[in-house]
């Protein structure tokens, strides 16, 4: 008889290993001073006199004049003007300078009256998005109400998922604010925020802004009539001023937008989506 040798154990089928999950790209944050339109125009004129128009269409503008570059980028996006500025966030490509700068001039000449709808992105590889707030996970920072609504609704936000213990604004509280506004009882919504236990005596943001942005986040832009809300808020403030006093309401940042702010909205349009 032939010797019996133990058979080798069956081999497990070899399957290709799945590639490791990609880590999200690291994000860098930088802050630059805000320039008003008048100051921005003066800085732009100085740059044109010193370097000419071609210099403002090169990617080197970001490093040479970062305040000018980021303010131009912000203003063109906020006014919904077409421009080639997002392309300057990408590596330089030869021959693009004249087209980019020519687009700026044409956009400025065409801009009259209310801003048009935001144009599509200037480049599929770059995107400019304006945020309502720059949120930081600081222990003393209180998130806006619209962020709290998204946290309670499990909508992804740029704010840490955990709230400080004992934070006064629960989802029931936010729903009560929205309910009062929906019933045209804006004065009760304002009073809720003024009298909430644990509410800061000197809030970071105005109550008008908090309620408006909460409505936009919870109901959607298409279901919010901002002009009608402005009228109701102004009437609610006048009603509360009789019992609480205008000065006290101003100290708690409950006053409606000023006439200058309303004039700015005519040029800028409603707040951008966030």
Steps between C-alpha positions, in 0.01 A plus 500: 500500500616844429576705806214718610597860532279756670326724252566869520213706644291673239613852426259787552419687183714807456297817460652834421507726802288809484696822465529698821239774532616834379554762758323828438740765376641725766340842511694811574345813643613854446344832600531833321365847577168590342513794258197719441416574134661846520824372653507205261470734202793710626715190549404376156595833341838495677567150372406598145724806506793304642481174305241532225192292438683182399649458848152471650422195286800291607494242777790686662247762606403275792845522649591854398173667599298245699263754660412642160458156342272350764288813526454508123408133505248556780339806342464347154340191649273694736375724220457196272726651235673263256878504530806287448625548856432138608735388222785679675468242777625241251848467345570769242428432136659705231292743302218532751589841645335713235180297503474514880556872532274575207225303674533721810453819301205364305333382820543837665355680199197271493423525873202728553221474759421178690751216459419220255481136598838353603687380192640149474847443639774647286687170507390142570804460726435803718203611704433817695239474774403780736410400854267667744746450786857388560438240770771398743482237776582750775352414840353848550356530148125445467391360163229684304145370519505372141803286587319362805205412278725309264670321789164394642387396150827310443588716202879516447650828617847645545442526874599223747218253555501545879333794668603649833320333794190685611469696177162678519376467143347155453320381190166568674613858562595550136168353387319743730684794342405381151140439608459854631640644177268281295203628702607863440595530868850623440497697827460171689792346311719798594384477862592130510858581405518792742365303796659160434677368814874508448481730199806730484427858615712634213437265204752464221237537228185702461168335578369603157788313335455195721129465420540570127782252448317240710200536270716467188668185634182334628247598233714562192551819303203434274262498799625821666372843399778719638322827418189390690712384793673838510166679532381265774827530690492879488143502636596247771794715611274806530257295709770372736660844530191625679544252786874430506648825374686561176838544666476169682402325179795656320736382772369148442541549124128460430456800273409452131752576224582865443400689188860479380495124535179482298655717228796261484264208455353667191846482341616169642173312496395254773757303702677232296418135550712326760 
